[in-house]
Amino acid sequence: SAVDLDRIFMALADRSRRSIVAQLAERGELSVGEASTRLDLSPAGITKHVKVLEEAGLVTRRLDGRRHVLSLESDRLLLAEDWIDRYRATWTRSIGRLADLAREIENAENGGRR
């Protein structure tokens, strides 16, 4: 839904949150403590970012003893990818038409010579 996409793109708009998502994509799981150390964030700062990612459905958190372990919900990223793919074809066609127009103008300016 539109609300889901808004939350996903808003969550991914922040560099620290994108870094957490990238780390999770590489490692599979990451403790909140590991994420805060890698990003040089305070416990309150990392908690804020993790909460935004959780609300967007991009990350889940589970307790493993005293550790809070994060996991990526990659299917949520597919919603963003699907939205982008829907418009990629349009953008590609537009760029192709622009390139064709530029060639036509160049040919006209050169009197049809290459």
N, CA, C and O atoms as CSV, one atom per row, in Angstrom:
chain,resi,resn,atom,element,x,y,z
A,1,SER,N,N,0.842,-1.188,0.000
A,1,SER,CA,C,0.000,0.000,0.000
A,1,SER,C,C,0.881,1.244,0.000
A,1,SER,O,O,2.092,1.165,0.205
A,2,ALA,N,N,0.261,2.376,-0.230
A,2,ALA,CA,C,0.999,3.641,-0.276
A,2,ALA,C,C,1.628,3.961,1.077
A,2,ALA,O,O,2.740,4.485,1.139
A,3,VAL,N,N,0.924,3.649,2.149
A,3,VAL,CA,C,1.462,3.920,3.488
A,3,VAL,C,C,2.702,3.064,3.735
A,3,VAL,O,O,3.685,3.548,4.295
A,4,ASP,N,N,2.662,1.803,3.323
A,4,ASP,CA,C,3.826,0.930,3.472
A,4,ASP,C,C,5.021,1.485,2.717
A,4,ASP,O,O,6.130,1.535,3.248
A,5,LEU,N,N,4.793,1.906,1.468
A,5,LEU,CA,C,5.887,2.472,0.671
A,5,LEU,C,C,6.435,3.735,1.305
A,5,LEU,O,O,7.648,3.946,1.333
A,6,ASP,N,N,5.550,4.573,1.813
A,6,ASP,CA,C,6.003,5.806,2.473
A,6,ASP,C,C,6.928,5.475,3.637
A,6,ASP,O,O,7.984,6.088,3.793
A,7,ARG,N,N,6.529,4.507,4.450
A,7,ARG,CA,C,7.347,4.134,5.610
A,7,ARG,C,C,8.677,3.537,5.188
A,7,ARG,O,O,9.712,3.826,5.789
A,8,ILE,N,N,8.651,2.702,4.154
A,8,ILE,CA,C,9.888,2.070,3.681
A,8,ILE,C,C,10.855,3.123,3.151
A,8,ILE,O,O,12.022,3.149,3.544
A,9,PHE,N,N,10.376,3.991,2.259
A,9,PHE,CA,C,11.259,5.008,1.685
A,9,PHE,C,C,11.720,6.006,2.744
A,9,PHE,O,O,12.860,6.467,2.696
A,10,MET,N,N,10.851,6.346,3.702
A,10,MET,CA,C,11.261,7.246,4.776
A,10,MET,C,C,12.353,6.589,5.618
A,10,MET,O,O,13.323,7.244,5.998
A,11,ALA,N,N,12.198,5.312,5.906
A,11,ALA,CA,C,13.211,4.607,6.698
A,11,ALA,C,C,14.540,4.552,5.953
A,11,ALA,O,O,15.600,4.700,6.561
A,12,LEU,N,N,14.488,4.341,4.654
A,12,LEU,CA,C,15.708,4.220,3.863
A,12,LEU,C,C,16.328,5.576,3.510
A,12,LEU,O,O,17.425,5.631,2.953
A,13,ALA,N,N,15.633,6.657,3.831
A,13,ALA,CA,C,16.144,7.992,3.511
A,13,ALA,C,C,17.304,8.410,4.412
A,13,ALA,O,O,17.999,9.383,4.119
A,14,ASP,N,N,17.514,7.686,5.496
A,14,ASP,CA,C,18.573,8.036,6.440
A,14,ASP,C,C,19.790,7.137,6.233
A,14,ASP,O,O,19.659,5.920,6.112
A,15,ARG,N,N,20.967,7.744,6.195
A,15,ARG,CA,C,22.221,7.018,5.950
A,15,ARG,C,C,22.488,5.941,7.005
A,15,ARG,O,O,22.915,4.839,6.662
A,16,SER,N,N,22.247,6.240,8.262
A,16,SER,CA,C,22.492,5.253,9.325
A,16,SER,C,C,21.577,4.046,9.175
A,16,SER,O,O,22.007,2.908,9.361
A,17,ARG,N,N,20.320,4.293,8.841
A,17,ARG,CA,C,19.387,3.174,8.664
A,17,ARG,C,C,19.736,2.356,7.432
A,17,ARG,O,O,19.622,1.131,7.447
A,18,ARG,N,N,20.163,3.029,6.360
A,18,ARG,CA,C,20.601,2.276,5.175
A,18,ARG,C,C,21.809,1.417,5.511
A,18,ARG,O,O,21.939,0.297,5.018
A,19,SER,N,N,22.685,1.938,6.344
A,19,SER,CA,C,23.862,1.176,6.764
A,19,SER,C,C,23.446,-0.071,7.547
A,19,SER,O,O,24.007,-1.147,7.340
A,20,ILE,N,N,22.478,0.068,8.432
A,20,ILE,CA,C,21.994,-1.089,9.193
A,20,ILE,C,C,21.409,-2.122,8.235
A,20,ILE,O,O,21.694,-3.313,8.361
A,21,VAL,N,N,20.596,-1.678,7.283
A,21,VAL,CA,C,19.998,-2.596,6.303
A,21,VAL,C,C,21.091,-3.285,5.494
A,21,VAL,O,O,21.013,-4.491,5.261
A,22,ALA,N,N,22.106,-2.541,5.063
A,22,ALA,CA,C,23.205,-3.131,4.285
A,22,ALA,C,C,23.964,-4.166,5.106
A,22,ALA,O,O,24.304,-5.236,4.601
A,23,GLN,N,N,24.228,-3.849,6.368
A,23,GLN,CA,C,24.932,-4.808,7.225
A,23,GLN,C,C,24.111,-6.080,7.406
A,23,GLN,O,O,24.651,-7.186,7.378
A,24,LEU,N,N,22.811,-5.916,7.589
A,24,LEU,CA,C,21.950,-7.088,7.749
A,24,LEU,C,C,21.876,-7.904,6.470
A,24,LEU,O,O,21.807,-9.132,6.517
A,25,ALA,N,N,21.890,-7.232,5.332
A,25,ALA,CA,C,21.864,-7.950,4.048
A,25,ALA,C,C,23.127,-8.792,3.884
A,25,ALA,O,O,23.077,-9.886,3.322
A,26,GLU,N,N,24.258,-8.286,4.374
A,26,GLU,CA,C,25.523,-9.007,4.272
A,26,GLU,C,C,25.652,-10.120,5.304
A,26,GLU,O,O,26.128,-11.212,4.995
A,27,ARG,N,N,25.229,-9.837,6.527
A,27,ARG,CA,C,25.493,-10.751,7.643
A,27,ARG,C,C,24.317,-11.628,8.035
A,27,ARG,O,O,24.511,-12.676,8.651
A,28,GLY,N,N,23.121,-11.230,7.695
A,28,GLY,CA,C,21.945,-12.005,8.078
A,28,GLY,C,C,21.359,-11.537,9.400
A,28,GLY,O,O,20.161,-11.268,9.485
A,29,GLU,N,N,22.182,-11.438,10.422
A,29,GLU,CA,C,21.740,-10.955,11.728
A,29,GLU,C,C,22.802,-10.048,12.308
A,29,GLU,O,O,23.976,-10.118,11.945
A,30,LEU,N,N,22.365,-9.194,13.218
A,30,LEU,CA,C,23.260,-8.231,13.825
A,30,LEU,C,C,22.644,-7.822,15.157
A,30,LEU,O,O,21.445,-7.550,15.235
A,31,SER,N,N,23.453,-7.779,16.190
A,31,SER,CA,C,22.917,-7.301,17.466
A,31,SER,C,C,22.830,-5.787,17.423
A,31,SER,O,O,23.559,-5.131,16.678
A,32,VAL,N,N,21.940,-5.244,18.220
A,32,VAL,CA,C,21.802,-3.799,18.300
A,32,VAL,C,C,23.125,-3.182,18.755
A,32,VAL,O,O,23.515,-2.119,18.273
A,33,GLY,N,N,23.806,-3.843,19.674
A,33,GLY,CA,C,25.105,-3.360,20.140
A,33,GLY,C,C,26.136,-3.306,19.030
A,33,GLY,O,O,26.885,-2.336,18.925
A,34,GLU,N,N,26.182,-4.349,18.191
A,34,GLU,CA,C,27.119,-4.360,17.056
A,34,GLU,C,C,26.800,-3.229,16.085
A,34,GLU,O,O,27.701,-2.561,15.577
A,35,ALA,N,N,25.525,-3.025,15.836
A,35,ALA,CA,C,25.111,-1.961,14.919
A,35,ALA,C,C,25.509,-0.592,15.465
A,35,ALA,O,O,25.962,0.270,14.712
A,36,SER,N,N,25.341,-0.392,16.773
A,36,SER,CA,C,25.670,0.917,17.347
A,36,SER,C,C,27.173,1.164,17.312
A,36,SER,O,O,27.609,2.293,17.086
A,37,THR,N,N,27.973,0.116,17.533
A,37,THR,CA,C,29.425,0.259,17.500
A,37,THR,C,C,29.900,0.595,16.091
A,37,THR,O,O,30.738,1.477,15.910
A,38,ARG,N,N,29.372,-0.099,15.108
A,38,ARG,CA,C,29.787,0.130,13.720
A,38,ARG,C,C,29.407,1.524,13.236
A,38,ARG,O,O,30.085,2.098,12.383
A,39,LEU,N,N,28.320,2.067,13.784
A,39,LEU,CA,C,27.852,3.384,13.344
A,39,LEU,C,C,28.249,4.502,14.292
A,39,LEU,O,O,27.954,5.669,14.038
A,40,ASP,N,N,28.917,4.150,15.382
A,40,ASP,CA,C,29.314,5.137,16.383
A,40,ASP,C,C,28.112,5.946,16.861
A,40,ASP,O,O,28.152,7.176,16.907
A,41,LEU,N,N,27.040,5.231,17.219
A,41,LEU,CA,C,25.828,5.855,17.722
A,41,LEU,C,C,25.646,5.513,19.190
A,41,LEU,O,O,26.094,4.465,19.656
A,42,SER,N,N,24.996,6.392,19.899
A,42,SER,CA,C,24.656,6.128,21.299
A,42,SER,C,C,23.563,5.063,21.343
A,42,SER,O,O,22.890,4.827,20.340
A,43,PRO,N,N,23.380,4.423,22.490
A,43,PRO,CA,C,22.275,3.459,22.612
A,43,PRO,C,C,20.925,4.090,22.258
A,43,PRO,O,O,20.103,3.454,21.599
A,44,ALA,N,N,20.691,5.319,22.683
A,44,ALA,CA,C,19.427,5.990,22.359
A,44,ALA,C,C,19.311,6.240,20.853
A,44,ALA,O,O,18.233,6.100,20.275
A,45,GLY,N,N,20.424,6.610,20.229
A,45,GLY,CA,C,20.419,6.869,18.788
A,45,GLY,C,C,20.122,5.624,17.981
A,45,GLY,O,O,19.302,5.657,17.063
A,46,ILE,N,N,20.779,4.532,18.313
A,46,ILE,CA,C,20.542,3.291,17.563
A,46,ILE,C,C,19.127,2.792,17.797
A,46,ILE,O,O,18.496,2.273,16.877
A,47,THR,N,N,18.616,2.942,19.021
A,47,THR,CA,C,17.253,2.512,19.326
A,47,THR,C,C,16.248,3.260,18.468
A,47,THR,O,O,15.289,2.673,17.968
A,48,LYS,N,N,16.471,4.559,18.298
A,48,LYS,CA,C,15.585,5.375,17.458
A,48,LYS,C,C,15.578,4.856,16.018
A,48,LYS,O,O,14.517,4.705,15.414
A,49,HIS,N,N,16.757,4.587,15.479
A,49,HIS,CA,C,16.852,4.112,14.096
A,49,HIS,C,C,16.235,2.720,13.931
A,49,HIS,O,O,15.535,2.454,12.954
A,50,VAL,N,N,16.497,1.854,14.876
A,50,VAL,CA,C,15.938,0.498,14.800
A,50,VAL,C,C,14.411,0.557,14.859
A,50,VAL,O,O,13.733,-0.185,14.149
A,51,LYS,N,N,13.881,1.421,15.688
A,51,LYS,CA,C,12.424,1.549,15.809
A,51,LYS,C,C,11.810,1.977,14.475
A,51,LYS,O,O,10.775,1.444,14.076
A,52,VAL,N,N,12.429,2.924,13.789
A,52,VAL,CA,C,11.930,3.367,12.483
A,52,VAL,C,C,11.962,2.203,11.491
A,52,VAL,O,O,11.009,2.003,10.738
A,53,LEU,N,N,13.045,1.443,11.488
A,53,LEU,CA,C,13.154,0.285,10.589
A,53,LEU,C,C,12.104,-0.776,10.925
A,53,LEU,O,O,11.531,-1.397,10.029
A,54,GLU,N,N,11.858,-0.978,12.224
A,54,GLU,CA,C,10.827,-1.938,12.640
A,54,GLU,C,C,9.442,-1.471,12.197
A,54,GLU,O,O,8.650,-2.265,11.690
A,55,GLU,N,N,9.148,-0.189,12.388
A,55,GLU,CA,C,7.839,0.338,11.997
A,55,GLU,C,C,7.607,0.238,10.495
A,55,GLU,O,O,6.468,0.102,10.048
A,56,ALA,N,N,8.684,0.306,9.717
A,56,ALA,CA,C,8.581,0.146,8.265
A,56,ALA,C,C,8.497,-1.323,7.873
A,56,ALA,O,O,8.247,-1.646,6.712
A,57,GLY,N,N,8.706,-2.209,8.837
A,57,GLY,CA,C,8.665,-3.641,8.555
A,57,GLY,C,C,9.929,-4.170,7.911
A,57,GLY,O,O,9.947,-5.300,7.423
A,58,LEU,N,N,10.991,-3.371,7.900
A,58,LEU,CA,C,12.239,-3.777,7.261
A,58,LEU,C,C,13.107,-4.641,8.162
A,58,LEU,O,O,13.952,-5.398,7.684
A,59,VAL,N,N,12.893,-4.524,9.474
A,59,VAL,CA,C,13.730,-5.214,10.452
A,59,VAL,C,C,12.840,-5.808,11.529
A,59,VAL,O,O,11.846,-5.207,11.937
A,60,THR,N,N,13.209,-6.993,11.981
A,60,THR,CA,C,12.578,-7.563,13.171
A,60,THR,C,C,13.656,-7.702,14.236
A,60,THR,O,O,14.845,-7.829,13.944
A,61,ARG,N,N,13.194,-7.674,15.478
A,61,ARG,CA,C,14.114,-7.768,16.607
A,61,ARG,C,C,13.646,-8.919,17.480
A,61,ARG,O,O,12.454,-9.076,17.743
A,62,ARG,N,N,14.614,-9.727,17.927
A,62,ARG,CA,C,14.299,-10.807,18.865
A,62,ARG,C,C,15.320,-10.782,19.984
A,62,ARG,O,O,16.446,-10.313,19.815
A,63,LEU,N,N,14.905,-11.291,21.124
A,63,LEU,CA,C,15.814,-11.377,22.264
A,63,LEU,C,C,16.542,-12.708,22.249
A,63,LEU,O,O,15.934,-13.763,22.067
A,64,ASP,N,N,17.846,-12.647,22.440
A,64,ASP,CA,C,18.685,-13.831,22.583
A,64,ASP,C,C,19.445,-13.635,23.892
A,64,ASP,O,O,20.545,-13.084,23.912
A,65,GLY,N,N,18.837,-14.097,24.981
A,65,GLY,CA,C,19.383,-13.776,26.299
A,65,GLY,C,C,19.159,-12.306,26.554
A,65,GLY,O,O,18.022,-11.835,26.573
A,66,ARG,N,N,20.242,-11.583,26.749
A,66,ARG,CA,C,20.149,-10.133,26.968
A,66,ARG,C,C,20.379,-9.339,25.688
A,66,ARG,O,O,20.195,-8.122,25.664
A,67,ARG,N,N,20.781,-10.032,24.627
A,67,ARG,CA,C,21.070,-9.353,23.349
A,67,ARG,C,C,19.793,-9.162,22.535
A,67,ARG,O,O,18.935,-10.044,22.480
A,68,HIS,N,N,19.687,-8.018,21.918
A,68,HIS,CA,C,18.619,-7.751,20.960
A,68,HIS,C,C,19.212,-7.986,19.576
A,68,HIS,O,O,20.121,-7.274,19.152
A,69,VAL,N,N,18.692,-8.986,18.879
A,69,VAL,CA,C,19.243,-9.376,17.580
A,69,VAL,C,C,18.292,-8.923,16.473
A,69,VAL,O,O,17.087,-9.166,16.527
A,70,LEU,N,N,18.860,-8.266,15.480
A,70,LEU,CA,C,18.097,-7.751,14.350
A,70,LEU,C,C,18.213,-8.679,13.157
A,70,LEU,O,O,19.259,-9.282,12.916
A,71,SER,N,N,17.114,-8.784,12.412
A,71,SER,CA,C,17.090,-9.545,11.167
A,71,SER,C,C,16.402,-8.694,10.106
A,71,SER,O,O,15.473,-7.944,10.403
A,72,LEU,N,N,16.863,-8.816,8.881
A,72,LEU,CA,C,16.294,-8.069,7.763
A,72,LEU,C,C,15.068,-8.793,7.227
A,72,LEU,O,O,15.081,-10.012,7.054
A,73,GLU,N,N,14.023,-8.045,6.967
A,73,GLU,CA,C,12.823,-8.569,6.312
A,73,GLU,C,C,12.896,-8.163,4.844
A,73,GLU,O,O,12.289,-7.178,4.424
A,74,SER,N,N,13.650,-8.943,4.074
A,74,SER,CA,C,13.969,-8.545,2.696
A,74,SER,C,C,12.740,-8.494,1.798
A,74,SER,O,O,12.753,-7.791,0.787
A,75,ASP,N,N,11.681,-9.218,2.140
A,75,ASP,CA,C,10.477,-9.150,1.309
A,75,ASP,C,C,9.869,-7.748,1.314
A,75,ASP,O,O,9.200,-7.359,0.357
A,76,ARG,N,N,10.097,-6.992,2.384
A,76,ARG,CA,C,9.608,-5.612,2.437
A,76,ARG,C,C,10.378,-4.735,1.447
A,76,ARG,O,O,9.824,-3.797,0.875
A,77,LEU,N,N,11.654,-5.048,1.255
A,77,LEU,CA,C,12.435,-4.293,0.271
A,77,LEU,C,C,11.901,-4.538,-1.141
A,77,LEU,O,O,12.040,-3.689,-2.023
A,78,LEU,N,N,11.292,-5.702,-1.344
A,78,LEU,CA,C,10.724,-6.004,-2.658
A,78,LEU,C,C,9.585,-5.053,-3.010
A,78,LEU,O,O,9.362,-4.773,-4.187
A,79,LEU,N,N,8.866,-4.556,-2.016
A,79,LEU,CA,C,7.812,-3.570,-2.290
A,79,LEU,C,C,8.409,-2.325,-2.934
A,79,LEU,O,O,7.866,-1.803,-3.908
A,80,ALA,N,N,9.515,-1.857,-2.394
A,80,ALA,CA,C,10.190,-0.685,-2.962
A,80,ALA,C,C,10.741,-1.012,-4.347
A,80,ALA,O,O,10.629,-0.211,-5.275
A,81,GLU,N,N,11.333,-2.186,-4.476
A,81,GLU,CA,C,11.881,-2.582,-5.774
A,81,GLU,C,C,10.782,-2.673,-6.832
A,81,GLU,O,O,10.973,-2.233,-7.965
A,82,ASP,N,N,9.638,-3.240,-6.465
A,82,ASP,CA,C,8.523,-3.338,-7.412
A,82,ASP,C,C,8.054,-1.960,-7.863
A,82,ASP,O,O,7.763,-1.753,-9.041
A,83,TRP,N,N,7.981,-1.011,-6.915
A,83,TRP,CA,C,7.551,0.338,-7.252
A,83,TRP,C,C,8.544,0.975,-8.220
A,83,TRP,O,O,8.144,1.584,-9.212
A,84,ILE,N,N,9.829,0.835,-7.934
A,84,ILE,CA,C,10.868,1.402,-8.801
A,84,ILE,C,C,10.834,0.740,-10.175
A,84,ILE,O,O,10.951,1.423,-11.192
A,85,ASP,N,N,10.674,-0.590,-10.215
A,85,ASP,CA,C,10.643,-1.303,-11.491
A,85,ASP,C,C,9.469,-0.864,-12.359
A,85,ASP,O,O,9.576,-0.817,-13.585
A,86,ARG,N,N,8.352,-0.543,-11.719
A,86,ARG,CA,C,7.171,-0.114,-12.462
A,86,ARG,C,C,7.485,1.142,-13.281
A,86,ARG,O,O,6.946,1.315,-14.374
A,87,TYR,N,N,8.331,1.998,-12.775
A,87,TYR,CA,C,8.655,3.247,-13.451
A,87,TYR,C,C,9.959,3.194,-14.231
A,87,TYR,O,O,10.228,4.070,-15.053
A,88,ARG,N,N,10.764,2.178,-13.981
A,88,ARG,CA,C,12.052,2.052,-14.683
A,88,ARG,C,C,11.854,1.977,-16.192
A,88,ARG,O,O,12.592,2.616,-16.942
A,89,ALA,N,N,10.872,1.209,-16.646
A,89,ALA,CA,C,10.626,1.079,-18.086
A,89,ALA,C,C,10.249,2.427,-18.687
A,89,ALA,O,O,10.696,2.767,-19.782
A,90,THR,N,N,9.435,3.191,-17.980
A,90,THR,CA,C,9.041,4.520,-18.459
A,90,THR,C,C,10.257,5.428,-18.549
A,90,THR,O,O,10.440,6.130,-19.544
A,91,TRP,N,N,11.092,5.418,-17.508
A,91,TRP,CA,C,12.284,6.261,-17.508
A,91,TRP,C,C,13.226,5.856,-18.634
A,91,TRP,O,O,13.804,6.717,-19.298
A,92,THR,N,N,13.386,4.554,-18.854
A,92,THR,CA,C,14.277,4.052,-19.901
A,92,THR,C,C,13.765,4.487,-21.270
A,92,THR,O,O,14.546,4.925,-22.115
A,93,ARG,N,N,12.446,4.367,-21.495
A,93,ARG,CA,C,11.874,4.805,-22.777
A,93,ARG,C,C,12.095,6.306,-22.964
A,93,ARG,O,O,12.458,6.750,-24.053
A,94,SER,N,N,11.880,7.077,-21.919
A,94,SER,CA,C,12.057,8.534,-22.012
A,94,SER,C,C,13.495,8.883,-22.351
A,94,SER,O,O,13.741,9.756,-23.184
A,95,ILE,N,N,14.437,8.221,-21.724
A,95,ILE,CA,C,15.855,8.468,-21.993
A,95,ILE,C,C,16.188,8.061,-23.429
A,95,ILE,O,O,16.950,8.742,-24.115
A,96,GLY,N,N,15.608,6.943,-23.878
A,96,GLY,CA,C,15.827,6.497,-25.254
A,96,GLY,C,C,15.289,7.500,-26.264
A,96,GLY,O,O,15.943,7.784,-27.267
A,97,ARG,N,N,14.097,8.041,-26.005
A,97,ARG,CA,C,13.523,9.050,-26.902
A,97,ARG,C,C,14.376,10.315,-26.907
A,97,ARG,O,O,14.565,10.932,-27.955
A,98,LEU,N,N,14.887,10.701,-25.748
A,98,LEU,CA,C,15.748,11.880,-25.662
A,98,LEU,C,C,17.028,11.665,-26.472
A,98,LEU,O,O,17.485,12.574,-27.165
A,99,ALA,N,N,17.601,10.474,-26.386
A,99,ALA,CA,C,18.815,10.167,-27.157
A,99,ALA,C,C,18.515,10.197,-28.652
A,99,ALA,O,O,19.314,10.711,-29.435
A,100,ASP,N,N,17.358,9.645,-29.057
A,100,ASP,CA,C,16.962,9.681,-30.469
A,100,ASP,C,C,16.805,11.123,-30.950
A,100,ASP,O,O,17.247,11.468,-32.046
A,101,LEU,N,N,16.183,11.949,-30.137
A,101,LEU,CA,C,15.984,13.354,-30.491
A,101,LEU,C,C,17.319,14.077,-30.616
A,101,LEU,O,O,17.508,14.879,-31.530
A,102,ALA,N,N,18.234,13.800,-29.711
A,102,ALA,CA,C,19.560,14.429,-29.774
A,102,ALA,C,C,20.274,14.034,-31.064
A,102,ALA,O,O,20.923,14.871,-31.691
A,103,ARG,N,N,20.162,12.758,-31.470
A,103,ARG,CA,C,20.782,12.314,-32.732
A,103,ARG,C,C,20.135,13.006,-33.935
A,103,ARG,O,O,20.827,13.403,-34.872
A,104,GLU,N,N,18.806,13.148,-33.904
A,104,GLU,CA,C,18.109,13.826,-34.997
A,104,GLU,C,C,18.568,15.278,-35.125
A,104,GLU,O,O,18.804,15.766,-36.230
A,105,ILE,N,N,18.691,15.958,-33.996
A,105,ILE,CA,C,19.138,17.353,-34.004
A,105,ILE,C,C,20.564,17.441,-34.521
A,105,ILE,O,O,20.885,18.311,-35.331
A,106,GLU,N,N,21.413,16.546,-34.057
A,106,GLU,CA,C,22.808,16.543,-34.512
A,106,GLU,C,C,22.877,16.298,-36.019
A,106,GLU,O,O,23.628,16.973,-36.724
A,107,ASN,N,N,22.091,15.329,-36.516
A,107,ASN,CA,C,22.081,15.052,-37.946
A,107,ASN,C,C,21.575,16.255,-38.745
A,107,ASN,O,O,22.119,16.584,-39.799
A,108,ALA,N,N,20.536,16.902,-38.235
A,108,ALA,CA,C,19.989,18.070,-38.928
A,108,ALA,C,C,21.005,19.208,-38.970
A,108,ALA,O,O,21.143,19.890,-39.985
A,109,GLU,N,N,21.712,19.405,-37.863
A,109,GLU,CA,C,22.727,20.464,-37.818
A,109,GLU,C,C,23.910,20.164,-38.724
A,109,GLU,O,O,24.567,21.086,-39.209
A,110,ASN,N,N,24.190,18.886,-38.958
A,110,ASN,CA,C,25.310,18.488,-39.821
A,110,ASN,C,C,24.841,18.270,-41.254
A,110,ASN,O,O,25.594,17.753,-42.079
A,111,GLY,N,N,23.617,18.655,-41.556
A,111,GLY,CA,C,23.098,18.484,-42.913
A,111,GLY,C,C,22.905,17.017,-43.269
A,111,GLY,O,O,23.010,16.641,-44.437
A,112,GLY,N,N,22.628,16.200,-42.285
A,112,GLY,CA,C,22.392,14.790,-42.534
A,112,GLY,C,C,23.664,13.977,-42.599
A,112,GLY,O,O,23.610,12.762,-42.790
A,113,ARG,N,N,24.844,14.638,-42.441
A,113,ARG,CA,C,26.126,13.909,-42.461
A,113,ARG,C,C,26.453,13.437,-41.057
A,113,ARG,O,O,25.993,14.023,-40.077
A,114,ARG,N,N,27.225,12.406,-40.957
A,114,ARG,CA,C,27.703,11.888,-39.653
A,114,ARG,C,C,29.105,12.284,-39.413
A,114,ARG,O,O,29.674,11.943,-38.376
